[in-house]
């Protein structure tokens, strides 16, 4: 008569990595073509510089600014397109172990099954942690976009106002000009020459 032996079988898995995450959005600035393209670009560049944007050292047609939380705003002076990006890194640390009992005859199969299960669980947990980090980063970006939209609307308003004033001077003598800083309303009365 043979004896049945109970053997303890274990499998473990560990994952430790740093994941690079990136998210972003692109949108155009709605600049009216009041003056020629080159002059509108100059006015846009001046207004952006006034608000703390700097020229990209590798590409002169780009101006950008880094905000807190890794958010980068970049304006393409050629196209008046805005790109807002956020990058982050997330450390993923997972450790998982499973124990089971097996007989002498099936211990290798049980061990292999356990290892496959551990590997699948570690991967699922890593994917869940990456997704949670990505969602947190995207949420941070969305919060920044609200304030940024207001700022960029102000840039467009000031650039358009400056362009309209310049165009009015080109057309003739400015007799009267009034500007409401709160509403952005601009009234220019020009005597055509």
DRENLOGU-259115 format. One line per field, with one value per residue (C-alpha): x, y, z; residue in one letter. Coordinates in Angstrom, 3 decimals. Last residue first. Layout:
east: (X_...)
north: (Y_...)
up: (Z_...)
type: (a_...)
This chain:
east: (-7.956_-10.592_-11.511_-11.473_-13.691_-12.430_-14.534_-13.024_-14.919_-12.692_-15.431_-13.407_-10.777_-13.393_-11.665_-12.511_-10.970_-11.840_-10.637_-8.096_-6.717_-6.661_-6.653_-3.176_-3.994_-7.163_-5.126_-2.756_-5.641_-7.307_-4.072_-3.581_-7.174_-6.813_-3.600_-5.236_-8.353_-6.372_-4.108_-7.134_-8.725_-5.402_-5.598_-9.231_-8.473_-5.509_-7.672_-10.023_-7.198_-5.382_-8.229_-8.342_-4.589_-4.829_-7.667_-5.528_-2.683_-5.004_-6.487_-3.016_-1.960_-5.124_-4.548_-0.954_-2.081_-4.751_-2.267_0.195_-2.539_-3.555_0.098_0.710_-2.490_-1.556_1.959_0.565_-1.916_0.776_3.029_0.228_-0.474_3.218_3.477_0.332_1.663_5.022_3.389_1.045_2.455_3.980_0.659_-0.177_-0.853_-1.152_0.623_0.328_2.655_2.271_4.508_3.708_5.542_4.690_6.390_4.571_6.219_4.514_4.023_1.449_0.895_-0.982_-0.578_-1.826_-2.078_-1.563_-0.359_2.998_3.367_3.018_2.025_3.288_1.878_3.659_1.997_4.427_2.374_3.178_3.223_5.942_5.735_6.118_6.804_7.330_8.329_11.952_12.398_15.367_15.675_11.907_10.885_9.685_6.230_5.971_2.790_4.545_6.325_2.918_1.759_4.893_4.754_1.100_1.857_4.785_2.679_-0.066_2.614_3.842_0.342_-0.739_-3.162_-6.732_-6.514_-8.749_-7.039_-9.025_-6.241_-6.249_-6.493_-4.247_-4.603_-2.173_-1.336_1.936_2.898_6.359_6.194_8.774_9.086_8.984_7.142_7.269_5.829_5.550_4.706_4.492_3.927_3.369_3.543_1.007_2.206_-0.131_1.241_1.372_0.000)
north: (110.542_108.572_109.985_106.976_106.226_103.211_101.233_98.294_95.858_93.500_93.105_94.017_96.179_98.388_100.362_103.709_105.393_108.705_110.743_108.273_109.766_107.516_103.944_103.022_104.298_102.145_99.093_99.614_99.953_96.849_94.838_95.861_94.883_91.533_90.799_91.820_89.692_86.668_86.822_87.203_84.127_82.387_83.236_82.128_78.876_78.315_78.558_75.839_73.787_73.393_71.345_69.123_68.484_67.399_65.020_63.600_62.943_61.240_59.131_58.085_57.114_55.010_53.366_52.504_51.056_48.921_47.663_46.744_44.913_42.945_42.078_40.883_38.807_37.181_36.356_34.876_32.709_31.486_30.704_28.807_26.714_25.879_24.860_22.741_20.988_20.325_19.085_16.649_13.219_14.110_15.460_19.112_21.813_25.465_28.716_32.021_35.039_38.607_41.659_44.808_48.132_50.597_53.976_56.591_59.197_62.272_64.266_66.926_68.553_71.626_72.400_75.689_76.473_80.019_78.418_80.130_81.307_77.747_78.096_75.657_75.033_72.507_70.914_69.122_69.762_73.495_75.371_75.338_78.037_77.953_79.821_78.002_79.623_79.870_76.074_74.632_77.396_77.496_81.080_82.107_82.584_84.749_86.709_89.660_87.147_85.812_89.332_90.109_86.787_87.358_90.889_89.581_86.742_89.234_91.350_88.373_87.257_90.654_92.689_92.067_88.315_87.413_85.161_82.153_80.277_76.698_73.607_70.726_68.440_66.401_63.254_61.602_58.816_57.325_54.161_53.348_49.647_47.045_43.799_40.752_37.287_34.298_30.629_28.122_24.355_22.519_18.726_16.317_12.727_9.829_6.479_3.402_0.000)
up: (-44.609_-42.800_-39.395_-37.116_-34.095_-32.164_-29.688_-27.839_-25.606_-23.635_-21.031_-17.937_-19.668_-21.350_-24.087_-25.563_-28.601_-30.229_-33.176_-34.521_-37.738_-40.782_-42.010_-40.749_-37.260_-37.284_-38.309_-35.375_-32.942_-34.401_-34.118_-30.487_-29.705_-31.474_-29.563_-26.258_-26.853_-28.055_-24.993_-22.696_-24.277_-23.598_-19.892_-19.580_-21.376_-19.062_-15.974_-17.249_-18.780_-15.454_-13.949_-17.035_-16.805_-13.171_-14.066_-16.886_-14.424_-11.940_-14.740_-15.947_-12.412_-11.957_-15.362_-14.451_-11.104_-12.806_-15.426_-12.672_-10.741_-13.853_-14.623_-11.056_-11.151_-14.485_-13.249_-10.028_-11.969_-14.362_-11.395_-9.662_-12.734_-13.123_-9.445_-9.703_-12.828_-11.158_-7.933_-9.699_-8.839_-5.462_-4.367_-4.188_-1.666_-2.471_-1.727_-3.565_-3.561_-4.906_-4.894_-6.800_-6.983_-9.783_-9.576_-11.620_-13.801_-15.110_-18.259_-18.989_-22.322_-23.564_-27.247_-28.642_-32.344_-33.620_-36.882_-37.320_-33.690_-32.379_-28.730_-26.083_-22.632_-20.397_-17.343_-15.004_-11.850_-11.854_-15.136_-17.761_-20.430_-24.150_-27.346_-30.639_-33.952_-32.793_-32.704_-30.807_-28.200_-27.693_-27.182_-23.741_-22.250_-19.131_-19.791_-21.477_-23.683_-24.804_-25.630_-27.636_-29.509_-30.436_-31.676_-33.733_-35.166_-36.132_-37.862_-39.891_-40.826_-42.109_-40.013_-38.828_-39.451_-36.467_-33.937_-32.703_-30.938_-32.206_-30.008_-28.974_-25.946_-23.919_-22.019_-21.053_-18.656_-18.005_-15.884_-13.226_-12.563_-9.825_-10.416_-8.187_-8.567_-6.300_-6.523_-3.703_-3.452_-0.179_-0.629_0.752_0.565_-0.030_1.165_-0.958_0.000)
type: (x_x_x_x_x_x_x_x_x_x_x_x_x_x_x_x_x_x_x_x_x_x_x_x_x_x_x_x_x_x_x_x_x_x_x_x_x_x_x_x_x_x_x_x_x_x_x_x_x_x_x_x_x_x_x_x_x_x_x_x_x_x_x_x_x_x_x_x_x_x_x_x_x_x_x_x_x_x_x_x_x_x_x_x_x_x_x_x_x_x_x_x_x_x_x_x_x_x_x_x_x_x_x_x_x_x_x_x_x_x_x_x_x_x_x_x_x_x_x_x_x_x_x_x_x_x_x_x_x_x_x_x_x_x_x_x_x_x_x_x_x_x_x_x_x_x_x_x_x_x_x_x_x_x_x_x_x_x_x_x_x_x_x_x_x_x_x_x_x_x_x_x_x_x_x_x_x_x_x_x_x_x_x_x_x_x_x_x_x_x_x_x_x)
